[in-house]
Amino acid sequence: MYNILLVDDEPGHLAGLSKILRRLRPEYAVHTAKNGEEALNICDSENFEIIITDIQMPIMDGLDFYERLPSSRKPQKVIFLSGYDYFEYAQKAIGLGSFEYVLKPVDIDKFTHVLEKAERSLEEELTSLHEQERLSAKLQTIIPLYHNRILSDWIYGLPLSSDEERELSDSLLFHGGGSILVTMIQGKDMSDEKALDLCREQIKARMQSLLSENGASISFFSEQDGGLLISATNSRLEEPLLARVEEQIRLAEFESVRISVGISRSTDAISIAAPQLFKEASIAAMEGFYLEERMIFDCAGSNIDSRLFLKPNARLEAMLSEAIHASHTEKAIHEASRAIIAKLVEGERLPAPAELIGYCKKLLMKLTEATEYLKPEIREHLAVSIAESLAAVHALGQLQTIIAGRLSDISAAITEARRDSKEMVIFKCLAYMEEHYMEDLSLESVSAVFHFNSSYFCHYFKSKLNINFSQYLTQIRLTKAKELLEQSNDKVYQVASQLGYQDVKYFNRVFKKEFGLTPEEYRSIARSMKRG
């Protein structure tokens, strides 16, 4: 629908033409004015796509009105009405740039033709205008992305073309010395990506504003990692400014994100040294993973060693395996997760968070793959859960909690698989041995209880547990022996008898072979450690 303005000092002609227009284009909004001055006043508050005006009018004629007409951002067509005697005026109007003219008295067919011509021209110009606006909006989006990509390539040490070098020089806003700050912005429990992006933009604005108060700076997000805000600045990064940075970010109450700021050393040529400074600042920012109570970290005091790689450790793997099979599983799991984290970060140098998280992922994945009784789809589900939960880790304490959670999942899956397994007999055998270990158990006696051929039962037992019957029975008895030695004052021969050993000397030999200590020596050391 178009807005049309009719301007004519003859009331009858104005009413007639208005009636014709409403009949030809009932969807259009038709407005009227009696002279050029009145028309100008209307045009101050209303936009018209088509204006049809007489030339000869009192107060202000059509040509004067046309020359004073406010410029319109939208396409606009002006059609002049002219008597034959004033044809030269119409020609002058055409020369001034008006669209068309119609001679009076108005011929309806001629008028309809001119109106349709004006409408087609408007449609073409509007289509062109919309395309220009679309391209302009796209350009406004592309240009910042282009600058951001150049800055990101520069900070990662990627090659730039000569044109990109010039763009970089213009974007940096300063030359010579400066430092790099890396702000790690990680979502805690935030699943809303739009809200997280908004949060990151707010932090960027605050950082840029604070750094710019004391010098030139530019802040941009890494193309490779959207959670890294990189700031290049020639501001003096002294304690008062850094305290303000931390204060302003904390005051913003970004509870849903974990923020850690790393600072590089200062250099005399930031444009050249930027990739190295970026690495320094990134490593410093990783300290926030280990020290959640702090926000800002200087590279000079960093304990992170990005070249430290964690090696496979059979003892840690065994610790996890024991935890998920322990009688008091939850307690054992939490103790194991604490012990593993403590072991992995016990040195003076700390592994990069990604290395630590990756190592823990390998431990859990290996445990899942090595666990018997689990169906392929259960293993896949556990693997996905491990990968997804570890992908969102932002702090050491959270990592420990997630390890415990995934161990609990594995333990629960094993329990469920055992319950549903067609080969429940092996677990019944193990339970029977746990209950009757103090008796004179033998491979033959246990196989008879479960109606197995002793030879078949021997093979079956070892194929399931990778240990033979007598070795497993010895492990049960020695585990119980340690508990009795630690918790009771019974004589060693009494302990041996309670375990099913009738020959105390044989018990002593078996115990020492396993632990390298006699039962009495073990009791003495265990109790002294408890007192200490």
ABEGO torsion letter per residue (X at the ends): XBBBBBBBABAAAAAAAAAAAAAABAABBBBBBABAAAAAAAAAABBBABBBBBABBBGBBAAAAAAABBBBABBBBBBBBBBAAAAAAAAAAAAAGBABBBBOBBBAAAAAAAAAAAAAAAAAAAAAAAAAAAAAAAAAAAAAAAAAAAAAAAAAGBBBBAAAAAAAAAAAGBBEBEBBBBBBBBBAABABAAAAAAAAAAAAAAAAAAAAAAEBBBBBBBAABAABBBBBBABBBBAAAAAAAAAAAAAAGBAABBBBBBBBBBBABAAAAAAAAAAAAAAAAAAAAABAABABBBAAABABBAABBBBBBAAAAAAAAAAAABABAAAAAAAAAAAAAAAAAABABBBBAAAAAAAAAAAAAAAAAABBGBBAAAAAAAAAAAAAAAAABABAAAAAAAAAAAAAAAAAAAAAAAAABAAAAAAAAAAAAAAAAABBBBAAAAAAAAGBBAAAAAAAAAAAAGBBAAAAAAAAAAAAAAAAAAABABBAAAAAAAAGBABAAAAAAAAAAAAGBBAAAAAAAAAAAAAX
